[in-house]
Amino acid sequence: MHNYTPQKLYLDKKTILVTGAGDGIGKQAALHYASHGATVILLGKTVIKLESVYDEIIDNGGNEPAIVPLDLKGATAKHYQGMASTISDQFGCLDGLLHNASVLGHLGPFSQISEQDWQNVFQVNVTSQFLMTQALLPALKKAADSSVIFTTSSVGLKGRAYWGPYSISKFATQGMMQILADEYDNSSIRFNCINPGATKTAMRAKAFPAENADHLKMPEEIMSLYLYLMDNEKSTENGQTLDAQPK
């Protein structure tokens, strides 16, 4: 699947929602899905970044995207239900959902994790994904086949000292994906996790400030797996955690 080469317009007439679409991996995923024919719904908290991605998609000849400015930190179930209704009304169904947005929180000893930081990280990394997925399930069911991708991390597969709330939130993400995959096994919806690996993003720079980022992959270099999991013809995986960068 890392050597996967998609058909040019294999996502034609598909609608895919990408969270954290303003920069980094989310931006590249949105651009790549659009370049293969998808209509992309760009969700993020910074409108100017979303507008920039919107412009780039249009300039590249893609379908006109939709923009959903939403700060996951403050969003409630009502926001997601409203968004789901709008998506169903405008597009009829949802063919793909990429949960890419996350926050890192503070890195430090477990004994010093503040309640506020814990709540913030879980609100964005876990609760928002729970509420959004729950709200979007009816639209995902309406598609002939649909794919939901969650984003995990190596610290969500094995706990690491000082990574506290972020690491635990990624374990929770793994659990959510596995429960959904099991509940919807043999249905038209597939649920999987991608571990992007070490990638040159703003979050990576915050987590590893002393690292030489020149040795890291750029987000556009790890898109093969993101494209593959949206390919209903080729991808049958369900309940799997896959590495975007082969070990």
C-alpha positions, 0 to 999 in steps of 0.5 A: 500500500506504500507503493499504491498509485491511485487512479487519477480521478478515483475520488470523483463525486466523493465528499471527504471531510478533513479536520485540521485542514489548514496546514501540515498533514491535514492540508496535504491530505485535503489537496491530494484528495481534491487532486483526485476528484473529491469535493473536500470539506475543510474543517479548522479553527483558522479561517485564513489558513482554510481560505488559503487551502481553498484557493490552492484547490481552486487554482489546481482545478479542483472542485470547489471545497466547503469551509467549516471554521470550527474550534474543536476545543469549544465545539459542542454536540449541537455544533456537530449535529448542525454540521452533519445536517448541512453536509447531508443537505448539501452533499447527500452523504459523506464518503470519507472522514479524516480525523487529523486535528490534534493538540499536543498539550504540555509535556512533563511528569505525570505528577505535574499534569494540570486538570486544565491541560488534561481537559483541553487535550481530551476535548480536542483529541478524543471528545470532539472525535467522538461527538463528530463521528457520532453525528456523521454516522448517518451521512457515512451510512448513506454512502455506498462505501465510506472510510473513516481515518483516525490519527494515532501516534507511536506514543498511542501504541506504547506509553512514553514518559512525560507524554501524559495527556497526549499519549493517553488521548491517542490510546483512547483514539485507538480504542474508539477506532477499534470499537467502531470497526468492530460494531460496523464490521461487515457494513459499508463503513471502514474505520482505521488509524494512521500513525504518520510517523516523524513528519515535519509539522508544527506539532513535531517542532513543538514536541522536539524543538532541538531536532534537526527537521531536515531529516524528517519527511514532509507531509506530502511525502506520506500521502500514499496511505491516506489516499489508499484508505479512501480507495473503496476499490482497493482498501478492505482494511477495517480496525487496523493501525497502519504506519504511513512511514514503513518501519 
